[in-house]
Amino acid sequence: MKLYANPTSPFVRLVRMALIEKGLNTAVETTFVDAWADDAAFLDANPAGRVPALVADDGTRLTEALLILAHLDAAGTTPALLAGGPAALSAAGVAIGVFDAAVAVIIGRKSAPDFDAGLVGQKRFRTMREGLRRLDAIFETVQEPFGLAGIAAVTALDYLVFRFPDRDWRSLCPKVAAFRDAQADRPSVRDTVPRG
């Protein structure tokens, strides 16, 4: 398998963490790409030009993080990351919404330097703040086993701290922050921390 990735993308991090948790990381060749550069091989894997993109051993191209995770679970590798029932999936959805809003801000800033102050920017920051608070309120019931809810929560918090270091995100979600700290030495967490 070949994974087209970016070292800072939270969507890529979901997949990279899942591969490590499932013991598949050594079976995957990871190629880091600049999603804005339109590399021909990358666009062949995903014509939308977004990471992650996974090319399976049979040549099938899989795009979008959650669809890749569904494929990995359907392939029968354990642990099943999309398990845990509606509560776990709901918490994962909140966490994904948090970092999706953050990515929207980063992309918005590329075309509008004052993006943060505008209506859309303000809404995205509200989504991040309120999403972390909501995630924290429900997190105790879904943090174990370490599946999609935990992976997405760690990813959301780390991405906000990485991209917006001038804000105190951890105080909005102390339970999630404590969980993240407890997982710091877990290979899937440690080896995928965003760096740029």
Secondary structure, DSSP 8 states (H G I E B T S, - for coil): -EEEE-TT-HHHHHHHHHHHHTT-GGG-EEEE--TTS--HHHHHH-TT--S-EEE-TTS-EEESHHHHHHHHHHTT-SS-TT-SHHHHHHHHHHHHHHHHHHHHHHHHHHH-TTGGGSHHHHHHHHHHHHHHHHHHHHGGGT-SSSSHHHHHHHHHHHHHHHH-TTS--GGG-HHHHHHHHHTTTSHHHHTT----
